[in-house]
Amino acid sequence: MNRRVWTWGVAALAAGALALGSVFAVGGARAQGAAVPLTTVSTEQGFGLFQQKCLGCHGNKLVAPAAPAPDTLRSMAPERIYEALTVGPMKSVGDTLTDPQRRQVSESIAGRLFGSTSQGDAKDMPNRCKANPAYRIAGTRWNGWGADTRNTRFQSAASAGMTASDLPKLKLKWAFGLPNSTSSYSQPTMVGGRVFIGTDTGNIYSIDAETGCVYWSFRAIAGVRAAPVIGPGKAGPVLYVGDLRAHFYALDARTGRQLWMNRVETNFTQRVTAGATLYNGVVYVPISAWEEFSAKVLDYGCCTARGAVAALDAATGKRLWKTVVIPGPLKATRKNSQGVQQYGPAGGAVWNTPAVDPKLGRIYFGTGDGTTYPAAPTIDSVMALDMKTGKVRWSYQAHAKDSFLVGCRPDQGPTDNCPTVQGPDWDIPASVILKDLPGGKRTILVGTKPGDILALDPDRGGKLIWRTNIRGGPPIGDGPQMHPGGIGVQWGGAADADTVYYGLRGGGAGAMKIATGERVWFNDLDARAGPGDPINHGAAATGIPGAAIFAGGDGRITALSTKDGSKLWSIETARTFDTVNKVPAHGGSLISSGVTVADGMMFIGSGYAVNGGAPGNVLLAYSIK
């Protein structure tokens, strides 16, 4: 946890809560305009508590055959789970938790926040658009996570509607409050003059880019962290997105009507956190998991979740194929000292959006750490799959032997659930970038958590071209584990014609030549932090001509010169905003999603109440017009 971000977040949120107004009692419903309570962290933070306190019975038929299975609990409303923990059959367990912890567990297992069942509907908002004209995919756009199917996150001057010299002209055009939310972490998509964004309450909104009026809302079964992607359909444009219980949806992009839904994974720990990639009538859906958080608890049967990518027919939702990161069947391995069955091999969550290579008919993506020992060869790797069949064409492992569970270091009281050798948690959470080079050559750019940047050759089976650490010095490789996981690249970079740009979770941002891996510049971006206490800049970078744009855990957006890394412009989002829909709103940490830029406008959701980030519940639109 970044101590500075955490302490800043509490102070900022406290001020924000006072500004936003009163909060209903914990456990009760919140009004649509109510503030985010100080005790709420996010729908994700309670999952470890659930593993620690509940899985000794739920899902354990030998101990409690009548206890509802975890997946059954996930179908319940958070209010119902909370009631069971406070006055119902699970009060004895609930009494061992604080009230904020009971709320966190309830919201985490349900995958949505209190009050989200009935709150936040667009039809109840005062800024409802007066008309909903025919909608089509036209004009400049930022579609999905990477802006294109190669994940370059770069917009030309024509597409961005601006260059570096225009950034000082940006002014706040409108702010849209996300009712009841604590994390505005779904990156907005802008296509055809409409902005689409998901929320941790499960609401998905369609908003007019120019005015901020809202066309429609749709409530998913669980929270939506992924970036929506828009594609053509028989009756008009279609929106595709997944939720935190691994449901994947196709919605009519004009009306919000559900066209189909497919649950791409049934393991109760698995979910869709990254944006899907849409290409030629097929949606490629990345599948991650939230299993490693407290799986060291001896009541838990560790571990059963394995990362995967599923290919769905965009028209019908029918699954065409699904490829699991770790090949072979999941097997029962041993029983731990408490007699709880253990499983393996597991891990390899896919936290990122696949890049598409039509030339070879392949998709490329990064994988996470293993949760069981020994770690499979496809852990912490880049994988190439056949687009039509899902067959693995090749994989390149950036870091070997990375079996990792939270809390398993020697000083953290490891149990015999823990890996025999605890790894450093060096996954590849960032989306890989596919780039063309002069002379017809191509490269796949890979950012890793310890800061190694790799270039792989897609035309020679993923052969390594170069490997450089963006912070300087030799690449870390599989070296000493004293390097903490997370000092380097977290969620992604941006690439122009010859340079790639990354912000780092451990603070700062850098640029490297795509052809050679030569460092061009590095800016520590820590003017407002003390020594050894950097601001998290792990959010995905964004590029426009002349500027690389980074977001920070302190809520600030900063643009640096692509030439020398000097500061060009910045703006603060961690403050209270008046909103077009009259929902009290406050910005917070910017740690995952980056800014999206199109048609002379910039959009970002501010707030990330996960792992110490400061909460926020606002979508911001800036314009140079």
C-alpha positions in Angstrom: 0.0 0.0 0.0 1.3 3.5 -0.8 1.2 5.2 2.6 1.0 8.7 1.1 -2.0 7.9 -1.2 -3.8 6.2 1.7 -3.4 9.1 4.2 -4.2 11.6 1.5 -7.2 9.6 0.5 -8.7 9.5 3.9 -8.2 13.2 4.4 -9.6 14.0 0.9 -12.6 11.8 1.3 -13.3 13.2 4.8 -13.4 16.6 3.3 -15.4 15.4 0.4 -17.9 13.7 2.6 -18.5 16.9 4.5 -19.0 18.8 1.3 -21.3 16.2 -0.2 -23.7 16.0 2.7 -24.9 13.4 5.2 -24.9 9.7 4.8 -27.5 7.2 5.8 -26.7 4.6 8.4 -24.4 1.8 7.3 -26.6 -1.2 6.3 -29.5 0.9 5.1 -30.3 2.3 1.7 -28.7 5.5 0.4 -30.5 8.1 -1.5 -29.5 8.7 -5.1 -27.8 12.0 -4.2 -26.2 10.7 -1.0 -22.5 10.9 -0.3 -20.0 8.1 -0.3 -19.6 6.9 3.3 -16.1 6.9 4.9 -16.5 3.3 5.9 -17.0 2.1 2.3 -13.8 0.9 0.6 -15.1 -0.9 -2.5 -16.8 -4.0 -3.7 -13.4 -5.6 -4.1 -11.9 -5.2 -0.6 -14.2 -7.6 1.3 -13.3 -10.6 -0.7 -10.3 -11.5 1.4 -12.4 -11.3 4.6 -14.9 -13.6 3.0 -12.1 -16.1 2.3 -10.8 -15.8 5.9 -14.1 -16.0 7.7 -16.6 -17.8 5.6 -15.1 -20.4 3.3 -14.5 -22.9 6.1 -18.3 -23.6 5.8 -19.5 -22.2 2.5 -18.3 -24.5 -0.3 -17.0 -27.1 2.3 -19.5 -29.9 2.1 -17.7 -32.0 4.7 -18.0 -29.3 7.4 -21.3 -27.7 6.5 -23.2 -29.6 3.8 -26.3 -27.3 4.2 -24.4 -24.0 3.8 -25.1 -22.2 0.5 -22.2 -22.5 -2.0 -20.2 -19.3 -2.7 -21.8 -18.9 -6.1 -25.2 -19.0 -4.5 -24.2 -16.2 -2.1 -23.0 -14.2 -5.1 -26.5 -14.2 -6.5 -27.9 -12.4 -3.4 -28.3 -8.7 -2.8 -25.7 -7.1 -0.5 -28.4 -6.1 1.9 -29.5 -9.7 2.3 -25.9 -10.9 3.0 -25.5 -8.0 5.5 -28.7 -9.0 7.3 -27.5 -12.6 7.6 -24.3 -11.3 9.2 -26.0 -8.9 11.6 -29.2 -10.4 12.8 -29.5 -13.6 10.8 -28.0 -17.1 10.8 -24.4 -15.9 10.3 -24.5 -13.4 13.2 -21.9 -15.4 15.1 -19.4 -14.8 12.3 -20.6 -11.3 11.8 -19.9 -10.5 15.4 -16.2 -11.1 14.8 -16.2 -8.3 12.2 -16.6 -4.6 12.5 -19.6 -3.1 10.9 -17.6 -1.6 8.0 -16.1 -5.1 7.5 -19.6 -6.7 7.4 -20.5 -4.2 4.8 -17.4 -4.8 2.7 -18.0 -8.6 2.8 -21.6 -8.1 1.7 -20.8 -5.7 -1.1 -17.8 -7.8 -2.3 -19.6 -11.1 -2.5 -22.7 -9.6 -4.2 -20.4 -7.7 -6.6 -22.3 -4.4 -6.1 -22.9 -1.7 -3.6 -25.8 -1.1 -1.1 -28.7 0.6 -2.7 -27.6 -0.2 -6.3 -30.6 -2.4 -6.9 -33.0 0.6 -7.1 -30.7 3.6 -7.3 -29.0 5.4 -10.1 -31.5 4.8 -12.9 -31.1 7.4 -15.7 -34.9 7.9 -15.9 -34.8 9.5 -12.5 -32.1 12.0 -13.4 -32.9 15.7 -14.1 -30.6 15.8 -17.1 -32.3 13.1 -19.1 -31.7 13.8 -22.8 -34.9 15.3 -24.4 -34.5 13.1 -27.5 -32.6 9.9 -28.5 -32.0 10.2 -32.2 -30.6 7.5 -34.5 -27.2 6.5 -33.4 -24.3 5.4 -35.6 -20.6 4.7 -35.3 -19.2 7.8 -37.1 -16.5 10.5 -36.7 -13.6 10.5 -34.3 -13.7 8.1 -31.4 -11.9 6.4 -28.5 -13.3 2.9 -28.6 -12.6 0.4 -25.8 -9.5 0.2 -23.7 -6.7 0.7 -26.1 -8.4 3.2 -28.6 -7.6 0.6 -31.3 -7.3 -3.2 -31.5 -3.5 -3.0 -31.1 -3.7 -1.2 -27.7 -1.5 1.7 -28.8 -3.6 4.2 -26.7 -2.4 6.9 -29.1 -4.6 9.3 -30.9 -3.6 11.2 -34.0 -4.2 15.0 -34.2 -7.3 14.3 -36.4 -8.7 11.7 -34.0 -7.8 13.5 -30.8 -8.9 16.9 -32.1 -6.0 18.4 -30.3 -2.2 18.3 -29.9 0.1 19.2 -27.1 -0.2 22.9 -27.7 -4.0 22.7 -27.1 -3.8 21.1 -23.6 -3.7 24.5 -21.8 -7.0 25.3 -23.5 -8.9 22.4 -21.8 -11.7 23.5 -19.5 -14.1 21.5 -17.6 -17.2 21.2 -19.8 -19.4 19.0 -17.5 -19.2 16.5 -14.6 -21.5 13.6 -14.2 -22.0 12.1 -10.7 -22.1 8.3 -10.4 -24.8 7.6 -7.8 -23.6 5.5 -4.8 -20.3 4.7 -6.4 -16.9 4.7 -4.6 -14.7 3.8 -7.5 -15.0 5.4 -10.9 -12.7 2.9 -12.5 -14.4 1.9 -15.7 -12.5 3.7 -18.5 -15.0 5.8 -20.6 -15.5 5.0 -24.3 -16.5 7.8 -26.7 -18.0 6.8 -30.0 -20.4 8.7 -32.3 -20.7 11.6 -29.9 -21.8 9.4 -26.9 -19.8 8.4 -23.9 -20.3 5.0 -22.3 -19.1 4.1 -18.8 -19.7 1.3 -16.2 -19.8 1.7 -12.5 -19.1 -0.3 -9.3 -22.8 -0.4 -8.6 -23.4 -2.2 -11.9 -25.0 0.7 -13.7 -23.8 1.4 -17.2 -24.6 4.9 -18.6 -24.8 6.4 -22.1 -24.1 10.1 -22.0 -24.0 12.8 -24.6 -20.4 13.9 -25.1 -21.3 17.5 -25.8 -23.8 18.3 -23.0 -23.5 15.5 -20.4 -27.2 14.7 -20.7 -27.9 11.0 -20.1 -29.6 8.8 -22.7 -30.1 5.6 -20.8 -28.8 3.3 -18.0 -28.6 -0.4 -17.7 -28.0 -2.3 -14.5 -25.7 -5.3 -14.8 -25.8 -8.1 -12.3 -22.5 -7.0 -10.7 -20.2 -4.1 -10.8 -18.6 -3.1 -14.1 -14.9 -2.3 -14.0 -14.1 -3.0 -17.7 -14.0 -0.5 -20.5 -17.0 -0.8 -22.9 -16.4 -1.4 -26.6 -18.8 -0.5 -29.4 -19.3 -2.4 -32.6 -21.8 -2.7 -35.5 -24.9 -4.9 -35.2 -27.8 -5.8 -37.5 -30.1 -3.2 -36.0 -27.4 -0.6 -35.1 -24.4 -0.2 -32.9 -23.9 -2.6 -30.0 -22.1 -2.1 -26.7 -20.1 -5.0 -25.2 -18.8 -5.2 -21.6 -18.3 -7.7 -18.8 -18.9 -7.5 -15.0 -17.3 -8.6 -11.8 -19.2 -11.9 -11.7 -18.0 -12.9 -15.2 -21.2 -12.0 -17.0 -20.6 -10.6 -20.4 -23.3 -8.4 -22.1 -24.3 -7.1 -25.5 -26.5 -4.0 -25.3 -28.2 -2.0 -28.0 -26.0 1.1 -27.8 -28.8 3.5 -28.7 -31.3 2.3 -26.1 -29.5 0.2 -23.6 -31.7 -2.9 -24.2 -30.0 -6.2 -23.5 -29.4 -8.3 -26.7 -27.7 -11.2 -25.0 -25.7 -12.2 -22.0 -23.2 -15.0 -21.5 -21.6 -16.0 -18.2 -18.1 -16.7 -19.4 -16.9 -18.4 -16.1 -18.7 -20.0 -13.2 -15.9 -20.1 -10.6 -17.1 -17.8 -7.9 -13.7 -16.0 -7.7 -13.5 -15.2 -11.4 -14.6 -12.0 -13.2 -14.1 -9.7 -16.1 -12.0 -6.7 -15.1 -10.4 -5.7 -18.4 -12.1 -4.5 -21.6 -12.8 -7.0 -24.3 -11.5 -6.7 -27.9 -13.9 -6.7 -30.8 -12.7 -7.7 -34.2 -14.5 -9.1 -37.3 -17.6 -10.2 -35.5 -15.8 -11.9 -32.6 -15.4 -10.6 -29.0 -12.3 -11.7 -27.2 -13.0 -11.6 -23.4 -10.2 -11.7 -20.8 -11.0 -13.5 -17.6 -9.3 -12.7 -14.3 -9.8 -13.8 -10.7 -9.7 -12.5 -7.1 -8.5 -15.7 -5.4 -5.0 -14.9 -4.1 -6.1 -12.2 -1.6 -6.4 -14.4 1.4 -6.2 -18.0 0.1 -3.5 -18.7 2.6 -6.3 -19.3 5.2 -6.4 -23.0 6.1 -10.2 -23.2 5.7 -9.8 -22.4 2.0 -9.3 -25.0 -0.7 -6.5 -23.3 -2.6 -6.7 -22.8 -5.5 -9.1 -23.4 -8.4 -9.3 -20.2 -10.5 -7.3 -20.1 -13.7 -7.1 -17.1 -16.1 -8.5 -17.5 -19.6 -9.7 -15.8 -22.7 -13.1 -16.6 -24.3 -14.1 -15.9 -27.9 -17.8 -15.1 -28.3 -19.8 -14.6 -31.5 -20.7 -10.9 -31.4 -24.1 -11.4 -32.9 -25.4 -14.2 -30.6 -23.0 -14.4 -27.6 -22.3 -18.1 -28.4 -19.0 -19.2 -27.1 -16.7 -20.1 -30.0 -13.8 -21.2 -27.8 -12.2 -20.6 -24.4 -8.5 -21.1 -23.7 -7.2 -21.5 -20.2 -3.8 -20.0 -19.4 -2.6 -23.1 -17.6 -3.1 -26.2 -19.8 -4.4 -29.5 -18.6 -7.1 -30.4 -16.0 -7.4 -28.9 -12.5 -6.5 -31.7 -10.1 -6.9 -32.4 -6.4 -3.4 -32.4 -5.0 -3.1 -32.8 -1.2 -4.9 -31.9 2.0 -3.5 -29.2 4.2 -2.9 -29.6 8.0 -6.5 -28.8 8.7 -7.7 -31.5 6.3 -8.9 -29.1 3.6 -8.4 -30.4 0.0 -6.0 -28.4 -2.1 -5.9 -28.1 -5.9 -3.7 -27.1 -8.7 -2.2 -25.9 -10.9 -4.0 -22.5 -10.7 -3.4 -18.8 -11.3 -2.6 -16.8 -14.5 -5.4 -14.2 -14.3 -5.7 -12.2 -17.5 -6.0 -8.6 -16.3 -5.6 -7.0 -19.7 -7.2 -6.4 -23.1 -5.9 -8.7 -25.9 -4.2 -7.1 -28.9 -5.3 -8.3 -32.4 -2.9 -9.4 -35.2 -4.9 -9.9 -38.4 -1.8 -10.6 -40.4 -1.1 -13.8 -38.5 -4.6 -14.4 -37.2 -3.6 -14.2 -33.6 -4.3 -12.4 -30.3 -1.7 -11.4 -27.7 -2.2 -10.8 -24.0 -0.3 -11.0 -20.7 -0.9 -13.3 -17.8 -0.7 -13.0 -14.0 1.2 -14.9 -11.3 0.5 -18.5 -10.2 -1.4 -19.2 -7.0 -0.1 -22.7 -6.6 3.4 -24.2 -6.5 5.2 -24.8 -8.8 4.2 -22.0 -11.2 3.3 -23.1 -14.7 5.5 -22.0 -17.7 2.6 -19.8 -18.9 2.6 -17.7 -15.7 3.8 -14.1 -16.0 3.9 -14.6 -19.7 2.8 -13.2 -23.0 0.6 -15.7 -24.9 -0.3 -15.9 -28.6 -3.6 -17.6 -29.5 -5.1 -18.5 -32.9 -8.0 -16.2 -33.4 -10.2 -18.9 -34.9 -9.5 -21.8 -32.7 -8.0 -20.5 -29.5 -5.0 -22.8 -29.9 -1.8 -21.6 -28.2 0.7 -20.7 -30.9 3.5 -19.6 -28.5 4.1 -18.2 -25.1 7.1 -16.2 -23.7 7.7 -16.2 -19.9 8.9 -12.8 -18.6 9.3 -14.0 -15.0 9.6 -17.7 -13.9 8.7 -19.4 -10.6 6.2 -16.7 -9.5 3.8 -18.6 -7.2 2.2 -15.9 -5.0 -0.5 -15.5 -2.4 -1.1 -12.4 -0.4 0.3 -12.6 3.2 2.7 -15.5 2.6 6.0 -13.8 3.1 8.0 -15.2 6.1 7.2 -12.1 8.2 3.4 -12.4 7.5 2.6 -15.7 9.2 2.5 -18.1 6.2 0.5 -21.3 6.4 0.8 -24.6 4.6 -1.6 -23.3 2.0 1.2 -20.9 0.9 3.5 -21.8 -2.0 6.6 -23.7 -1.1 8.5 -20.8 -2.6 6.7 -17.4 -2.4 7.1 -15.4 -5.6 7.5 -11.6 -5.9 4.0 -11.0 -7.6 5.5 -9.9 -11.0 2.5 -10.4 -13.2 1.9 -8.7 -16.6 -1.3 -6.7 -15.8 -0.7 -4.2 -18.6 -2.2 -4.7 -22.1 0.6 -5.5 -24.6 1.0 -3.2 -27.6 1.5 -4.4 -31.2 3.5 -1.9 -33.3 4.9 -1.8 -36.8 8.5 -0.9 -37.3 10.4 0.6 -40.3 11.3 -2.0 -43.0 8.2 -4.1 -42.5 9.2 -5.4 -39.0 6.9 -5.5 -36.1 7.1 -5.8 -32.3 5.0 -6.6 -29.3 5.8 -4.2 -26.4 5.4 -5.7 -22.9 5.4 -3.8 -19.6 6.0 -5.7 -16.3 5.4 -4.9 -12.7 9.1 -4.7 -11.7 9.7 -2.3 -14.5 11.3 -4.4 -17.2 10.0 -3.5 -20.7 10.3 -6.2 -23.3 10.0 -6.2 -27.1 9.0 -9.5 -28.7 9.0 -10.5 -32.4 5.4 -11.7 -33.4 6.7 -13.0 -36.7 9.4 -15.2 -35.1 7.3 -17.0 -32.4 7.7 -14.3 -29.8 11.5 -14.2 -29.8 13.0 -11.5 -27.5 14.3 -8.4 -29.4 15.3 -6.4 -26.4 14.7 -6.1 -22.6 15.4 -2.9 -20.7 14.4 -1.6 -17.2 12.6 1.7 -17.6 14.1 2.9 -14.3 17.6 2.4 -15.5 20.2 -0.2 -14.6 20.1 -3.8 -15.7 16.9 -5.7 -16.3 15.6 -7.4 -13.2 14.6 -10.6 -15.0 14.2 -13.4 -12.5 16.6 -11.8 -10.2 16.5 -11.0 -6.4 13.0 -11.0 -4.9 14.0 -8.0 -2.8 12.6 -5.9 -5.7 9.0 -5.5 -4.6 6.3 -6.4 -7.2 4.5 -3.2 -8.3 7.3 -0.7 -8.6 7.0 -0.7 -12.4 4.3 -0.9 -15.0 0.8 -1.6 -13.8 -2.0 -1.0 -16.3 -0.5 0.1 -19.6 1.5 2.3 -21.9 1.0 4.4 -25.0 3.0 4.2 -28.2 3.4 6.7 -31.1 5.4 6.0 -34.3 8.8 5.4 -32.6 8.5 5.8 -28.8 6.5 4.0 -26.0 5.5 5.8 -22.8 4.8 4.2 -19.4 3.7 5.5 -16.0 5.0 3.5 -13.0 3.1 2.4 -9.9 6.2 3.2 -7.9 6.1 6.8 -9.2 7.2 8.6 -12.3 7.0 8.1 -16.0 9.4 7.3 -18.8 9.9 6.9 -22.5 11.8 4.3 -24.6 12.6 3.9 -28.3 10.5 1.1 -29.7 13.2 -0.2 -32.1 16.0 -0.4 -29.6 14.8 -0.1 -26.0 16.9 2.9 -25.5 15.7 5.2 -22.7 14.7 8.6 -24.0 13.8 10.3 -20.7 12.4 9.7 -17.2 10.4 12.1 -15.1 9.9 11.2 -11.4 6.7 13.3 -11.2 7.2 13.5 -7.4 7.4 17.2 -6.8 4.5 17.0 -4.3 5.7 13.8 -2.5 8.4 13.3 0.1 11.6 11.3 -0.6 10.9 7.6 -0.8 7.2 8.2 -0.8 6.2 8.5 -4.5 2.8 9.1 -6.0 1.4 6.0 -7.8 1.4 6.6 -11.6 0.4 3.1 -12.6 -2.7 4.2 -14.5 -2.6 3.6 -18.2 -0.8 6.2 -20.3 -2.4 8.1 -23.2 -0.7 9.7 -26.1 -1.5 12.6 -28.5 0.9 14.4 -30.8 3.6 16.0 -28.7 2.3 14.8 -25.3 2.1 11.7 -23.1 -0.6 12.0 -20.5 -0.4 10.3 -17.1 -2.7 10.0 -14.1 -1.8 9.7 -10.5 -2.9 8.3 -7.2 -3.1 11.9 -5.9 -5.9 12.6 -8.5 -3.8 14.8 -10.8 -3.6 14.4 -14.6 -0.2 15.5 -16.0 1.0 15.8 -19.6 4.7 15.6 -20.4 6.5 16.5 -23.6 7.2 13.4 -25.8 10.5 15.0 -26.7 12.1 15.5 -23.3 9.6 14.6 -20.6 9.2 18.2 -19.4 5.9 19.1 -17.8 3.4 20.7 -20.2 0.1 20.8 -18.3 -1.7 19.4 -15.4 -5.1 19.5 -13.7 -6.5 18.3 -10.3 -9.5 16.0 -10.1 -9.5 15.2 -6.4 -12.1 17.8 -5.4 -15.8 18.3 -5.2 -17.7 18.9 -8.5 -21.1 20.4 -9.4 -22.7 17.8 -11.7 -25.2 18.0 -14.6 -27.3 15.2 -13.0 -27.3 16.9 -9.5 -25.6 13.9 -7.8 -23.0 15.1 -5.2 -19.6 14.0 -6.5 -16.0 14.1 -5.6 -12.9 13.0 -7.4 -10.2 10.7 -6.0 -7.3 8.5 -7.0 -6.4 7.8 -10.6 -4.7 4.5 -10.4 -6.1 2.2 -13.1 -7.8 3.7 -16.1 -6.2 6.5 -18.1 -7.7 9.4 -19.9 -9.6 9.0 -23.2 -9.2 11.7 -25.8 -11.3 12.3 -28.9 -12.9 15.1 -30.9 -11.3 17.9 -28.9 -12.4 16.4 -25.6 -10.8 14.5 -22.7 -12.8 12.1 -20.4 -11.8 10.4 -17.2 -13.5 8.8 -14.2 -12.0 9.9 -11.0 -11.8 7.6 -7.9 -10.2 4.3 -7.1 -11.1 2.9 -3.7 -9.0 -0.3 -4.0 -5.8 -1.1 -2.1 -5.6 2.2 -0.4 -6.7 4.5 -3.2 -9.0 7.4 -2.5 -12.6 6.9 -3.4 -14.4 9.1 -6.0 -17.6 9.0 -8.0 -17.4 11.4 -10.9 -17.0 11.2 -14.7 -15.3 14.4 -16.0 -15.4 15.9 -19.5 -12.9 18.6 -20.5 -13.0 20.4 -23.8 -10.9 22.8 -25.8 -14.0 24.1 -27.6 
